[in-house]
Amino acid sequence: MEPEEKEICAYLKGVAGQFVSAREICRRAGGKWRYRDNPEWAIPFLVHLVERKVLESDATSHYRLIKRNKKNRMGKWLSPQMREILESSGKDLGGVVPDEDVEEDGTAPN
């Protein structure tokens, strides 16, 4: 992915779920100076991202990121040996175990 495409995706992550016009993406994603130099700089990148199915477009040429379903991803084991060890332990490791050294807000306890 090119740096311009990464800038566009980073901007669209900030407004996740909303369709944004191409003009607004050109204005906000690349910064003020890039927009002043070429007000339509992002349009070829938007078309390319739609072709690669990273973005989706509606009938009025507004764009948004395609949501990826994380539940369909398969988990990866570190190694086959580690998998055997964890499976043979008989414990349910599917849940989240809270860390005792970290508070709920992510800070260390006093």
C-alpha positions in Angstrom: 0.0 0.0 0.0 1.4 3.4 -1.0 1.8 6.2 1.6 -1.0 8.2 0.1 -3.3 5.2 0.4 -2.3 4.8 4.1 -3.1 8.4 4.8 -6.5 8.0 3.2 -7.2 4.8 5.3 -6.0 6.5 8.5 -8.3 9.4 7.9 -11.3 7.1 7.2 -10.6 5.1 10.4 -11.2 8.3 12.3 -14.7 8.6 10.8 -15.4 4.9 10.8 -18.8 3.8 9.4 -19.5 7.2 7.7 -19.4 7.8 4.0 -17.2 10.8 3.3 -17.0 12.8 0.0 -13.9 12.6 -2.2 -13.5 16.3 -1.8 -13.5 16.1 2.0 -11.0 13.2 1.8 -8.7 15.3 -0.4 -8.9 18.2 1.9 -8.4 16.4 5.2 -6.3 13.3 4.5 -3.2 14.9 2.9 -3.0 18.2 4.7 -3.5 21.8 3.8 -0.5 22.2 1.5 -1.2 19.0 -0.6 -4.8 20.2 -1.1 -3.7 23.6 -2.2 -1.2 22.1 -4.7 -3.7 19.7 -6.2 -7.3 19.7 -4.9 -8.0 16.3 -6.5 -4.9 14.4 -5.4 -6.7 11.5 -3.7 -9.1 10.6 -6.5 -6.8 8.1 -8.3 -6.0 6.5 -5.0 -9.6 6.2 -4.0 -10.5 4.4 -7.2 -7.6 2.0 -6.7 -8.7 1.3 -3.1 -12.2 0.6 -4.3 -10.9 -1.8 -6.9 -8.8 -3.6 -4.2 -12.0 -3.8 -2.0 -10.4 -1.7 0.8 -13.0 1.0 0.4 -16.6 1.0 -0.6 -18.4 3.7 -2.5 -22.0 4.7 -2.7 -24.0 6.2 -5.6 -22.9 9.8 -4.8 -19.2 9.0 -4.8 -18.8 9.0 -1.1 -16.3 6.5 0.4 -15.8 4.5 3.6 -13.7 1.7 4.8 -15.0 -1.8 4.4 -15.5 -3.4 7.8 -13.5 -6.6 8.3 -15.2 -9.2 10.4 -12.6 -10.3 13.0 -14.7 -13.2 14.2 -14.0 -15.2 11.0 -10.3 -15.1 11.5 -8.7 -18.2 12.7 -6.4 -18.0 15.7 -2.8 -19.1 15.2 -0.8 -21.2 17.6 2.8 -20.5 18.4 3.9 -24.0 17.6 2.3 -27.5 17.3 4.1 -28.4 20.6 2.6 -25.5 22.4 -0.9 -26.4 21.1 -0.5 -29.9 22.5 0.6 -28.6 25.9 -2.3 -26.2 26.1 -4.9 -28.7 24.9 -3.6 -31.4 27.3 -3.9 -29.0 30.3 -7.7 -29.4 30.2 -8.2 -25.8 31.1 -10.6 -23.5 29.2 -8.3 -20.8 27.7 -11.0 -19.2 25.5 -11.8 -16.3 27.9 -9.9 -13.2 28.7 -7.9 -13.3 31.9 -7.4 -9.9 33.6 -3.9 -8.9 34.5 -3.6 -8.4 38.2 -0.9 -5.7 37.8 -3.0 -3.4 35.7 -6.1 -1.4 36.6 -9.2 -1.4 34.4 -8.2 2.0 32.8 -4.8 0.6 31.8 -2.7 2.2 34.5 -0.6 0.5 37.1 -2.0 0.4 40.7 -0.6 2.8 43.3 
